[in-house]
């Protein structure tokens, strides 16, 4: 996985203000996993970034795998929470779907290194992804079924084009993911770190994705 380490983060976490040792370790681990990937981020580096001893890290988190799973739970927990407001049947279909697309994209924009980390982990440490599925797959399935159900209702009532709802959801997810999966490549070619890509570019990309989906739904009616 291509990485773009921010040299400005080399100071230890404790220099940023008082906090619990466990919180400091979690913050350091999240930064290093996102910067370096699971295999390259060692517990020694995490302890140094957090400003704690190696023994203290293992007191709070038994293994590197344990702290990694906690980091994944935290980030994916944020994603699950962000979807709650966009699963309402009280709002019109398009407004709900547009909000869902935007919410997913905005989450990825907030965590631009998360998609490359997830991809790298799937390739090199798939067993970690398998463990993560147990907690988050049921929630993602509920979100998926909600939107597929609403798409099917709109098709049945003749309000949108006849499309495969599953393919449409796949289009939305892959369009959003691709923007951030390609960030390390773009950064490598341009010398611009992914976190530094300007918001106007991301906002324009999100608007383009929403326009493409809307045309797919309504363009041929």
N, C-alpha and C positions, 0 to 999 in steps of 0.2 A: 504494500500500500504506500502510495506517495504521501509524505507528511510534510508539514510546513510549520516547524517549531517556532513559536513566538519567543524570541530571546528575552523579551521584556518580562517573562514570567519566571525567570530563573531564581528570583528571591523566594524565600520560604513563605508559606501561607501565614505563619504567625505574625509576620511583619505587617499584616494588613489589619490587625486589630484583635481584641480578645475573642476567643471562641473555644468551644470544647475541643479536646484532642480528637475525638471521634469525627466531629464536623470538619476539622482541619484535614484529617486523613482523607475523608470523602471528597473534599474539594480538590485536594492535590491529586488523588487518584483519577477523578473525572478529567482534569486538565491533561494529565499524562497519557491516559488511555486514548483520549481524543487526538492528542498530538502525535503519539508514537505507535498506537495500536496495542493490542493485548500482549503480544509476544515480546515486544521491545521494552515495554514499561515494566520495570522490575519493582519489587517491594522495597528494595534499597533506595531507588530513586524517589518512590512515593514518600517514604519516610523522611528523606532529606527535604523534599519540597514542602512537606507538612510541618517540618521543624520538630519532629519527634524521633525517638529512638526506634530502631528496627524491632526491638522486643515489644515496644508499646504498640506498634502497628499490629503485630501478631496477637497481642492481647485483645484488641478490639475486633480484628478480622483474622481468622485463623490462617487463611491462605490468600494468595493473589486472586484465585478464582472467586473466593468469597467476596472480596471487596469489588471485583469486577461485576459480579451479579448484582450487588447493591447499587452500583452506579447505573447499570442498565435498568434496574427497577425504578430508580429515581427519574431517569429521563423518560422512560416509557410511561411512567405514572403521570407525568406532565401531559403527555400526548393523550392519554385516556381521559384526563380531566378536561382537556380543551375540547373534546368532542361532545361532552354532555350538553352544552347549549345548542348544538346543531342537530339534535335528534328530537325535534318537536313536530307534531302533526298539526299544530295550530297555525303554522306559517305556510304560505304558498310553496309549491314544489320547487320552483326554480330558485327562490330566495334561500330555501333550506340547502339545496345542493350547492349553490354558489358559495354559501357560508362554509360548507364542509370542505370544498376545494381550497378556499382561502385559509381556513384554519389549519389544514394539513400542510399547506405551503409555508405559512407563517411559522409553524413549529419547526420545520426543516431550516428555515432562514435563521431562526433563533439558535439552532444547533447545526451549523453547516458542516461540521466534521463528523456528525453522527452517522450519516449514510455511508461514507467511506469506511468508518469503523465497523459498522454492521456487516458490510459486504466483506471486508477483510476477515472478520471473525467467522462468517459463514464458510469461507474458503479454507481457512487454516485451523479453526477450532469449532467445528460444527456442533460438537457436543454441548457447548455453552449455549448455542441458539436453541437446541432441543430442550434444555432445561428452562429457558426463558419462556418457551411456548406454553408451558403448563399454566403460567399465571396470566398471560396476556392474550393468547389466542381466543379464548371464549369472549372476551370483551370486543376484540376486533371483529369477530364473527357477528356479534349483535349489531355493531355499526354497519357492517356490510349488508346484513339482511334487511336492516331498516331502509337503507337507500335503494337496494334492489326492489324491495316491496313497493316503494313509492314510484319508482320508474315503471314498474309493471302496471300500476294503477293508471298512470298518465297515458301509457300506451293503450290500455283497454278503453279509456275514455276518448281516444283520438286527439289528445292534446299535444303529443310529441310524435316524432317519427318512430316507426317500428324498428327497434334495435335490440341487440342482445344486451340486457342489463349487466351481465357479468363482464362482457367485453368492454362496456363503457366504464365500469368501475376500474377495470384493469388499465384502461387508457389513462384515467385520471391519476391513478397511483404512479404509473410509470412516467408520465409526463412530469409530475412533481418531483419524483425521485431523480430523474435523469439530470435535472438542472444542478443538483447538489452532488450527484455521483461524479459528474464531469468537472467539478470545481478543482480537485487536485491536479487534473490534467491541464486545465486552463492556467492554474497558478504556476505549474512547472514551466509552461511555455512562455508565460508573460512575466514571471518573476513577482506576481502579485499574490499575496497569501489569500486563501479563500475567505477568511474573516474580514478582509479589507475590501472585498468587492462592494461597490457602491449600491445603496438601496434603490436608486432609480432603475438600475439594471434589473434587480430582483422584482421590483414592482411591475416593470414592463413585462417581464417573463410571466409573472402570475396573471396579469391581465390577458396576455396572449393565450395562455392555457384555458382560462375561463371563456374567452371568445371562441376558441376551437370547440370546446365542449358544448357551448350554447348553439353553435352552428350545427353540430352533429345532431342535437335534439330538435331544433326548430328550422334549420336552414332549408329543408326540402318540403316543408308543409305547404 
